[in-house]
Amino acid sequence: MIPFFFFAVVAVLIGLYFTRANQETTKDKVQFFKKGKEAGFNIRDLEQLKQLASDCKLKVSASVFTSHKLFVLIIRNMINAVRVSGEINDPSAQDFLSKLFDHCKKLEIQANDNKSRITTSRQIVEGQALKVLVPNIGVYQSELVKNFGNYLTISRPVNSKLAASMQWTSLRISIYFWREDDAGYVFDTEVIDEVFSKGISALKVEHNDSLFRTQKRKSLRIKFKKMAFLYMVDEISNPHTLERSAGLRCMLDDISDTGCAFKVNGQAVVGLRLKVQFSLNRIPVCMPGTVRAVEYNREANNSLVRMESDTLPIGVRNLILCEVFDLQPEEDEEELPFRVNEDENNTTAPQGDNNVPDKYQEVTNA
């Protein structure tokens, strides 16, 4: 009798355990689909995501949509799977991959925003480039020389198109700056005095503990040192067309799916329509866009150019984001020739029509 009672109790406990486990699993899946819908995925996407999570031996739960680390793992698994199956260039696979990258970007940007934002001018680092707005007069270029506890010292603002002889003491000004890998900030302040600091003419300005954060990042940039070719955009032809002839050489400085920065000899001009051509994973990439900012080094006679790209084809964008999230194959090359040859053209990501006359134009002013 006792053994029978013992086994009966064990059987009931096992049944309760599996019932509770099934209930928890069902609850996790419900939360997974709910969170996934809130993140913008449809049912078909979520079924694929659930399978990918299972393949990675991850628990299918809402936490998948809040962990950047887990999401990168899922994307890596998906990329490896379509590479092995030969479906890497399939439009549906590229569309799904693009959705995964969008969510992954959102997670990382949110995490970085929480870590990197600043709230007071006391946190600005020395050497930060500044733009100084003087009401009813104009915008000047400056730089933070020294950040003291009671005030800031900035280099005397300059603007080659405005008068240099100007009385700054007691002026109310606005200072704008772009913080690397963060966002833009602006604050109002007053000039305390005109001084010399570190051997240069400078201004002492008051601190402000209420910075206004603007122009938040919409993309993730990574440092990317690589030679590339630069071309003027021919508005008559498809700007995404790969060029077959050598252009003006430049050195890429950083890259994202919304643009890039590069160094080029001479003084570049804001507003130019350009395109940069380089290779990723042995695939030539063409990125057309518009120059938004230029930092000219007069001594070296070169420019650091920041270009905002046009909307890129999904295949090209995904290829760039593979680089941003460090998902390129380990056997990627260190360097490739800068001329796009026929062999390379056979393995390109979708770019557009290649029938463009060979031509080259300079993109910088002397």
C-alpha positions as CSV (number, residue, x, y, z in Angstrom):
1,M,0.0,0.0,0.0
2,I,2.8,2.4,1.0
3,P,4.8,1.9,-2.3
4,F,1.6,2.5,-4.3
5,F,0.8,5.7,-2.4
6,F,4.4,6.9,-2.9
7,F,4.4,6.4,-6.6
8,A,1.0,8.0,-6.9
9,V,2.3,11.2,-5.1
10,V,5.4,11.2,-7.3
11,A,3.2,10.9,-10.4
12,V,1.0,13.8,-9.3
13,L,4.1,16.0,-8.6
14,I,5.6,15.2,-12.0
15,G,2.2,16.0,-13.6
16,L,2.0,19.3,-11.8
17,Y,5.6,20.1,-12.7
18,F,5.0,19.6,-16.5
19,T,1.7,21.4,-16.3
20,R,3.3,24.4,-14.7
21,A,6.3,24.2,-17.2
22,N,3.8,24.2,-20.1
23,Q,1.9,27.1,-18.7
24,E,5.2,29.1,-18.3
25,T,6.2,28.2,-21.8
26,T,2.9,29.2,-23.2
27,K,3.0,32.5,-21.3
28,D,6.6,33.2,-22.6
29,K,5.4,32.6,-26.2
30,V,2.4,34.9,-25.7
31,Q,4.7,37.6,-24.3
32,F,7.2,36.9,-27.2
33,F,4.6,37.5,-29.9
34,K,3.1,40.6,-28.0
35,K,6.5,42.2,-27.6
36,G,7.4,41.4,-31.2
37,K,4.3,43.0,-32.6
38,E,5.0,46.1,-30.5
39,A,8.5,46.1,-32.1
40,G,7.0,46.2,-35.6
41,F,7.3,42.5,-36.7
42,N,4.5,40.7,-38.4
43,I,3.4,37.1,-37.6
44,R,5.5,35.6,-40.4
45,D,8.6,37.5,-39.1
46,L,7.9,36.3,-35.6
47,E,7.6,32.7,-36.6
48,Q,11.0,33.0,-38.3
49,L,12.4,34.8,-35.3
50,K,11.1,32.1,-33.0
51,Q,12.8,29.4,-35.1
52,L,16.1,31.3,-35.1
53,A,15.9,31.8,-31.3
54,S,15.3,28.0,-30.9
55,D,18.2,27.3,-33.3
56,C,20.4,29.4,-31.0
57,K,19.1,27.5,-28.0
58,L,17.6,30.7,-26.6
59,K,14.5,30.8,-24.5
60,V,11.6,32.1,-26.7
61,S,10.5,35.0,-24.6
62,A,10.0,38.8,-24.7
63,S,13.6,39.2,-23.4
64,V,14.8,38.5,-27.0
65,F,13.5,42.0,-28.0
66,T,15.2,43.8,-25.2
67,S,18.7,42.3,-25.3
68,H,21.1,43.7,-27.9
69,K,23.5,40.8,-27.3
70,L,20.8,38.1,-27.9
71,F,19.5,39.9,-31.0
72,V,23.0,40.1,-32.6
73,L,23.4,36.4,-31.9
74,I,20.1,35.7,-33.8
75,I,21.2,37.9,-36.7
76,R,24.5,36.1,-36.9
77,N,22.8,32.8,-37.0
78,M,20.4,33.9,-39.7
79,I,23.3,35.3,-41.9
80,N,25.3,32.1,-41.5
81,A,22.2,30.0,-42.4
82,V,21.4,32.0,-45.7
83,R,25.1,32.0,-46.7
84,V,25.2,28.2,-46.3
85,S,21.9,27.8,-48.2
86,G,22.9,30.2,-51.0
87,E,19.9,32.4,-50.2
88,I,21.9,35.4,-49.1
89,N,20.8,37.6,-52.0
90,D,17.1,36.4,-51.9
91,P,14.9,39.5,-51.7
92,S,12.7,38.1,-48.9
93,A,15.8,37.1,-46.9
94,Q,17.3,40.6,-47.4
95,D,14.0,42.3,-46.3
96,F,13.8,40.2,-43.1
97,L,17.5,40.8,-42.4
98,S,16.9,44.6,-42.8
99,K,14.1,44.4,-40.2
100,L,16.3,42.6,-37.8
101,F,19.0,45.2,-38.2
102,D,16.5,48.1,-37.7
103,H,15.6,46.6,-34.3
104,C,19.2,45.9,-33.4
105,K,20.1,49.5,-34.2
106,K,17.3,50.8,-32.0
107,L,18.4,48.7,-29.1
108,E,22.1,49.9,-29.3
109,I,21.2,53.5,-29.9
110,Q,19.0,53.5,-26.8
111,A,21.7,51.9,-24.7
112,N,24.3,54.3,-25.9
113,D,22.0,57.3,-25.4
114,N,21.5,56.4,-21.7
115,K,25.3,56.0,-21.2
116,S,26.8,58.8,-23.1
117,R,24.4,61.8,-22.8
118,I,25.6,64.9,-20.8
119,T,23.5,67.5,-19.0
120,T,25.9,70.4,-18.1
121,S,28.6,72.4,-19.9
122,R,30.9,71.2,-17.1
123,Q,31.1,67.8,-18.9
124,I,32.3,69.2,-22.3
125,V,35.8,67.9,-23.0
126,E,38.7,70.2,-24.0
127,G,39.2,70.4,-27.8
128,Q,35.5,70.1,-28.6
129,A,34.6,72.0,-31.7
130,L,32.0,74.7,-31.1
131,K,29.7,76.9,-33.2
132,V,29.0,80.3,-31.6
133,L,25.8,82.1,-32.6
134,V,25.7,85.9,-32.0
135,P,22.1,87.2,-32.4
136,N,21.6,89.4,-35.5
137,I,25.3,89.0,-36.5
138,G,26.1,85.4,-37.5
139,V,27.7,82.1,-36.7
140,Y,31.4,81.8,-35.6
141,Q,33.7,78.8,-35.3
142,S,35.5,78.1,-32.0
143,E,36.9,75.4,-29.7
144,L,36.9,74.6,-26.0
145,V,40.3,75.5,-24.7
146,K,39.8,74.8,-20.9
147,N,36.9,73.7,-18.8
148,F,37.2,75.2,-15.3
149,G,34.8,74.7,-12.4
150,N,33.5,78.3,-12.6
151,Y,33.7,79.0,-16.3
152,L,34.7,77.8,-19.8
153,T,37.5,79.2,-21.9
154,I,36.9,79.0,-25.6
155,S,39.1,80.2,-28.5
156,R,38.2,83.6,-29.9
157,P,35.4,82.8,-32.4
158,V,36.3,83.4,-36.0
159,N,34.3,83.8,-39.2
160,S,36.2,84.9,-42.4
161,K,33.1,86.6,-43.8
162,L,32.5,88.7,-40.7
163,A,34.5,91.5,-39.0
164,A,37.3,90.3,-36.7
165,S,37.3,93.4,-34.5
166,M,34.4,92.7,-32.2
167,Q,33.8,93.4,-28.5
168,W,32.7,90.1,-26.9
169,T,32.6,91.0,-23.2
170,S,29.0,90.9,-21.8
171,L,27.6,89.5,-25.0
172,R,24.8,87.0,-24.8
173,I,25.6,84.1,-27.1
174,S,24.4,80.6,-28.0
175,I,26.9,77.7,-28.3
176,Y,26.2,74.6,-30.3
177,F,28.3,71.5,-30.6
178,W,28.1,68.0,-31.9
179,R,29.3,65.3,-29.4
180,E,31.0,62.3,-31.1
181,D,28.8,59.2,-30.9
182,D,26.1,61.0,-29.0
183,A,24.0,64.0,-30.3
184,G,24.0,67.7,-30.8
185,Y,23.8,70.1,-27.8
186,V,23.0,73.8,-27.5
187,F,23.1,76.2,-24.6
188,D,22.9,80.0,-23.9
189,T,25.6,81.8,-22.0
190,E,27.3,85.2,-21.5
191,V,30.8,86.2,-22.2
192,I,32.6,87.2,-19.0
193,D,35.9,88.5,-20.4
194,E,38.4,88.4,-23.2
195,V,41.6,86.7,-22.2
196,F,44.7,84.8,-23.4
197,S,44.7,81.1,-22.6
198,K,47.4,78.6,-23.6
199,G,49.0,81.3,-25.7
200,I,45.9,82.1,-27.8
201,S,43.2,84.8,-27.7
202,A,40.2,83.4,-25.9
203,L,36.9,84.2,-24.2
204,K,35.7,83.3,-20.7
205,V,32.1,82.3,-20.8
206,E,29.6,81.2,-18.1
207,H,28.6,77.6,-17.5
208,N,25.1,76.4,-18.2
209,D,23.7,73.4,-16.3
210,S,20.7,73.0,-18.6
211,L,21.9,71.7,-22.0
212,F,19.3,71.2,-24.7
213,R,19.9,67.9,-26.6
214,T,19.1,68.0,-30.3
215,Q,19.7,66.0,-33.5
216,K,19.9,62.6,-31.8
217,R,21.8,59.9,-33.7
218,K,19.7,57.9,-36.1
219,S,22.5,55.5,-37.0
220,L,25.5,53.7,-35.6
221,R,28.9,54.7,-37.0
222,I,32.2,52.8,-36.7
223,K,35.7,53.7,-37.4
224,F,36.6,52.4,-40.8
225,K,40.0,53.1,-42.2
226,K,40.1,52.1,-45.9
227,M,41.1,53.6,-49.2
228,A,38.2,54.5,-51.6
229,F,37.4,56.3,-54.8
230,L,35.4,59.5,-54.9
231,Y,33.3,60.8,-57.8
232,M,30.9,63.6,-58.6
233,V,27.3,62.4,-59.0
234,D,26.0,62.5,-62.5
235,E,22.3,63.4,-61.9
236,I,21.4,62.2,-65.3
237,S,22.4,58.6,-64.5
238,N,21.5,56.3,-61.6
239,P,23.7,57.6,-58.7
240,H,24.0,54.0,-57.4
241,T,25.8,52.9,-60.5
242,L,29.3,51.4,-60.0
243,E,32.0,53.3,-61.8
244,R,34.6,51.4,-63.8
245,S,37.3,54.0,-63.9
246,A,39.5,55.4,-61.2
247,G,38.2,58.4,-59.3
248,L,39.8,60.8,-56.8
249,R,41.4,58.8,-54.0
250,C,40.3,59.4,-50.4
251,M,40.6,57.7,-47.1
252,L,37.4,56.6,-45.3
253,D,37.3,57.5,-41.6
254,D,34.0,56.1,-40.5
255,I,31.0,54.5,-42.0
256,S,27.3,53.8,-41.2
257,D,24.2,52.9,-43.2
258,T,23.3,56.6,-43.5
259,G,26.6,58.0,-44.6
260,C,30.3,58.1,-44.1
261,A,33.3,60.4,-43.3
262,F,36.4,60.6,-45.4
263,K,39.6,62.6,-45.8
264,V,40.5,64.1,-49.1
265,N,43.2,66.5,-50.3
266,G,42.2,70.1,-50.8
267,Q,39.2,72.1,-49.4
268,A,35.8,70.4,-50.0
269,V,32.6,72.3,-50.2
270,V,29.3,71.7,-48.3
271,G,26.4,70.8,-50.5
272,L,28.4,68.8,-53.1
273,R,26.7,65.7,-54.5
274,L,29.3,62.9,-54.4
275,K,29.6,59.2,-54.3
276,V,32.2,57.0,-52.6
277,Q,33.2,53.6,-53.9
278,F,34.9,50.9,-51.9
279,S,34.8,47.2,-51.2
280,L,33.3,45.1,-48.3
281,N,33.7,41.4,-48.1
282,R,35.1,41.4,-51.6
283,I,32.0,43.2,-52.9
284,P,32.3,46.7,-54.4
285,V,29.9,49.2,-52.8
286,C,28.7,52.5,-54.1
287,M,27.4,55.1,-51.6
288,P,26.1,58.4,-53.2
289,G,25.1,61.3,-51.0
290,T,25.4,65.0,-50.1
291,V,28.3,66.7,-48.2
292,R,26.8,68.0,-44.9
293,A,30.0,69.2,-43.1
294,V,33.6,69.9,-43.8
295,E,36.5,70.3,-41.4
296,Y,39.4,71.9,-43.4
297,N,43.0,71.6,-42.1
298,R,44.8,74.5,-43.7
299,E,48.3,73.3,-42.7
300,A,47.8,69.8,-44.2
301,N,45.6,71.2,-47.0
302,N,43.1,68.4,-46.6
303,S,39.4,68.1,-45.5
304,L,37.5,65.7,-43.3
305,V,34.2,65.4,-45.1
306,R,31.0,64.2,-43.6
307,M,28.6,62.9,-46.2
308,E,24.9,61.9,-45.7
309,S,24.1,59.1,-48.1
310,D,21.0,58.7,-50.3
311,T,18.7,55.9,-49.4
312,L,20.7,52.8,-50.1
313,P,19.5,49.6,-51.7
314,I,18.6,47.0,-49.0
315,G,21.4,44.7,-50.1
316,V,24.0,47.4,-49.8
317,R,22.6,48.7,-46.5
318,N,22.6,45.2,-45.0
319,L,26.2,44.7,-46.2
320,I,27.3,47.9,-44.4
321,L,25.4,46.9,-41.2
322,C,27.2,43.6,-41.2
323,E,30.4,45.6,-41.0
324,V,28.9,47.9,-38.3
325,F,27.9,45.0,-36.1
326,D,31.1,43.0,-36.9
327,L,29.2,40.2,-38.7
328,Q,31.5,39.9,-41.8
329,P,33.2,36.6,-42.5
330,E,36.6,36.3,-40.7
331,E,38.3,35.7,-44.1
332,D,37.5,39.2,-45.3
333,E,40.4,40.8,-47.1
334,E,42.7,43.5,-45.7
335,E,42.9,45.4,-49.0
336,L,41.5,45.2,-52.4
337,P,42.3,47.0,-55.7
338,F,40.4,50.2,-56.1
339,R,39.3,49.4,-59.7
340,V,36.1,47.5,-60.1
341,N,36.9,44.7,-62.5
342,E,34.6,42.3,-64.3
343,D,35.2,39.5,-61.7
344,E,34.1,41.8,-58.9
345,N,31.0,42.8,-60.8
346,N,29.8,39.2,-60.8
347,T,29.5,39.2,-57.0
348,T,28.1,42.7,-56.3
349,A,25.3,43.5,-54.0
350,P,22.3,45.1,-55.8
351,Q,23.4,48.5,-56.9
352,G,21.7,49.5,-60.2
353,D,22.6,49.9,-63.8
354,N,26.3,49.8,-64.6
355,N,26.2,51.3,-68.1
356,V,27.8,54.6,-67.3
357,P,30.4,56.4,-69.5
358,D,33.9,56.5,-67.9
359,K,34.7,59.9,-66.6
360,Y,36.3,61.6,-63.7
361,Q,36.0,65.0,-62.1
362,E,37.7,66.6,-59.2
363,V,35.6,67.3,-56.2
364,T,37.7,69.7,-54.2
365,N,38.8,73.3,-54.6
366,A,42.4,74.3,-54.6
